[in-house]
Amino acid sequence: MRTIDVISDAICPWCWICKAHLDAALAELRDEGLAFAVRWRPFQLNPDMPEPGVERDAYRAAKFGSVERGRELDAQVAEAGRAAGLDFRHDRMLRTPNTIAAHRVVRAAEEAGVQDAVVERLFRAYFQEGQDIGDAAVLDALSAEAGLPGMAAMLAGEAHREAVLAEDMAARRGGISG
């Protein structure tokens, strides 16, 4: 079996859209007798994001020049998402989180063999439900729903932090910027 490495951030809307398309393509390939494993690798869209995250409208205004421009871009993303069978609910998204903790959970999920389910749950939680996926209690509940219980204890320590940061930095050194 061949492995596809996907470098992604759980708050990247295009990553969720691409996941939906990739899942569909992999299903077609499975029907033809071809199998691939997908491995999710960390990349932070906002490596300087404060640990508690920031209020989303303020973040979008700073990033795109105004809240209105951010909403125009959200509408474009929502349209592309609908074409992929996804329902983006930008109205529910109140915070832009720091994603290091989410990446640590995704790495732990790889070890437990439930990485794809955890990644999908994080995307849905953030983009459809407006949950703060930078919050350890939220991550603990979401990962448990996806088959990975006990993440609160992992997140209380430093497990996977250095590996996530090193891999994120390697992606940046490799030229990835978004």
C-alpha positions as CSV (number, residue, x, y, z in Angstrom):
1,M,0.0,0.0,0.0
2,R,1.3,3.5,-0.9
3,T,1.0,6.4,1.5
4,I,-0.2,9.9,0.7
5,D,1.1,12.6,3.0
6,V,-1.2,15.5,3.4
7,I,0.2,18.6,4.9
8,S,-2.7,20.4,6.5
9,D,-4.1,22.7,9.2
10,A,-7.4,21.9,10.8
11,I,-8.5,25.5,10.3
12,C,-7.8,25.6,6.6
13,P,-11.1,25.4,4.7
14,W,-9.5,24.4,1.5
15,C,-7.9,21.4,3.3
16,W,-11.4,20.2,4.3
17,I,-12.6,20.7,0.7
18,C,-9.5,18.8,-0.6
19,K,-10.1,16.0,1.9
20,A,-13.6,15.5,0.6
21,H,-12.3,15.3,-3.0
22,L,-9.5,13.0,-1.9
23,D,-11.8,10.7,-0.1
24,A,-14.0,10.4,-3.2
25,A,-11.0,9.8,-5.4
26,L,-9.6,7.1,-3.1
27,A,-13.0,5.4,-3.0
28,E,-13.0,5.2,-6.8
29,L,-9.5,3.9,-6.8
30,R,-10.4,1.2,-4.1
31,D,-13.2,0.1,-6.5
32,E,-10.4,-0.5,-9.1
33,G,-8.3,-2.5,-6.6
34,L,-5.9,0.3,-5.7
35,A,-5.4,1.2,-2.0
36,F,-3.7,4.1,-0.4
37,A,-3.1,5.2,3.1
38,V,-3.4,8.9,4.0
39,R,-1.2,10.4,6.7
40,W,-2.0,13.9,8.0
41,R,1.0,16.1,8.7
42,P,1.0,19.3,10.6
43,F,1.2,22.8,9.2
44,Q,0.1,25.9,11.0
45,L,-1.5,28.6,8.9
46,N,-0.9,31.0,11.8
47,P,2.3,30.0,13.5
48,D,2.3,33.2,15.6
49,M,-1.3,32.7,16.9
50,P,-1.5,33.3,20.6
51,E,-2.2,30.1,22.5
52,P,-5.8,31.0,23.5
53,G,-6.5,32.0,19.8
54,V,-8.3,35.3,18.9
55,E,-11.8,36.5,18.1
56,R,-12.5,35.5,14.5
57,D,-13.8,38.8,13.2
58,A,-10.8,40.7,14.5
59,Y,-8.4,38.1,13.0
60,R,-10.2,38.2,9.6
61,A,-10.2,42.0,9.5
62,A,-6.5,42.1,10.2
63,K,-5.7,39.4,7.7
64,F,-8.0,40.5,4.8
65,G,-8.3,44.3,5.5
66,S,-11.9,44.2,6.7
67,V,-14.6,41.9,8.1
68,E,-16.6,42.4,4.9
69,R,-13.7,41.2,2.7
70,G,-13.4,38.2,5.0
71,R,-17.0,37.4,4.6
72,E,-16.7,37.7,0.8
73,L,-14.0,35.1,0.9
74,D,-16.0,32.9,3.3
75,A,-18.8,32.9,0.7
76,Q,-16.4,31.7,-2.0
77,V,-15.2,28.9,0.3
78,A,-18.8,28.0,1.2
79,E,-19.6,27.7,-2.5
80,A,-16.6,25.5,-3.2
81,G,-17.6,23.4,-0.1
82,R,-21.1,22.9,-1.4
83,A,-19.7,21.5,-4.6
84,A,-17.7,19.0,-2.5
85,G,-20.8,18.1,-0.4
86,L,-19.7,20.1,2.6
87,D,-21.7,22.6,4.6
88,F,-19.6,25.5,6.0
89,R,-21.2,27.5,8.8
90,H,-19.0,30.5,9.1
91,D,-21.7,32.2,11.2
92,R,-20.9,29.8,14.0
93,M,-17.2,30.3,14.0
94,L,-16.4,32.8,16.7
95,R,-12.7,32.2,17.4
96,T,-9.6,31.4,15.3
97,P,-7.7,29.0,17.4
98,N,-4.0,28.2,17.8
99,T,-3.8,24.7,16.2
100,I,-0.8,23.2,18.0
101,A,-3.0,21.1,20.4
102,A,-5.1,19.9,17.5
103,H,-2.0,18.8,15.6
104,R,-0.8,17.0,18.7
105,V,-4.1,15.1,18.8
106,V,-3.9,14.3,15.1
107,R,-0.4,12.8,15.7
108,A,-1.7,10.7,18.6
109,A,-4.5,9.6,16.4
110,E,-2.1,8.3,13.8
111,E,-0.4,6.1,16.4
112,A,-3.9,4.8,17.4
113,G,-5.0,4.1,13.8
114,V,-7.9,6.6,13.9
115,Q,-6.2,9.6,12.3
116,D,-8.6,10.1,9.4
117,A,-11.7,9.9,11.7
118,V,-10.1,12.5,14.1
119,V,-9.1,14.8,11.2
120,E,-12.7,14.6,9.8
121,R,-14.2,15.3,13.2
122,L,-12.0,18.3,13.8
123,F,-12.9,19.8,10.4
124,R,-16.6,19.3,11.0
125,A,-16.4,20.6,14.5
126,Y,-14.7,23.8,13.4
127,F,-16.3,24.5,10.1
128,Q,-19.9,23.3,10.7
129,E,-20.3,23.5,14.5
130,G,-18.1,26.5,15.3
131,Q,-16.3,24.7,18.1
132,D,-13.0,26.0,19.5
133,I,-10.6,23.3,18.4
134,G,-7.8,25.0,20.3
135,D,-9.5,24.2,23.6
136,A,-8.2,21.1,25.3
137,A,-11.5,20.0,26.7
138,V,-13.1,20.4,23.3
139,L,-10.3,18.4,21.7
140,D,-10.7,15.7,24.3
141,A,-14.4,15.3,23.6
142,L,-14.0,15.4,19.8
143,S,-11.2,12.9,19.7
144,A,-13.2,10.5,22.0
145,E,-16.1,10.8,19.6
146,A,-13.8,9.7,16.8
147,G,-12.4,6.7,18.7
148,L,-9.5,8.3,20.5
149,P,-10.3,8.8,24.3
150,G,-8.0,10.2,26.9
151,M,-6.5,13.2,25.1
152,A,-7.0,15.6,28.0
153,A,-4.1,13.9,29.8
154,M,-1.9,13.9,26.7
155,L,-2.6,17.6,26.1
156,A,-1.9,18.5,29.8
157,G,1.7,17.4,29.1
158,E,4.1,18.0,26.3
159,A,3.6,14.8,24.2
160,H,4.0,15.4,20.5
161,R,4.6,19.1,20.8
162,E,8.2,19.2,19.7
163,A,7.5,16.7,16.9
164,V,4.6,18.8,15.6
165,L,6.6,22.0,15.7
166,A,9.6,20.4,14.0
167,E,7.4,19.0,11.2
168,D,5.7,22.3,10.8
169,M,9.1,24.0,10.5
170,A,10.3,21.4,8.0
171,A,7.3,22.1,5.8
172,R,8.1,25.9,5.9
173,R,11.7,25.3,5.1
174,G,10.5,23.1,2.2
175,G,8.7,26.1,0.8
176,I,5.1,25.5,2.0
177,S,3.5,28.8,3.0
178,G,-0.3,28.1,3.0
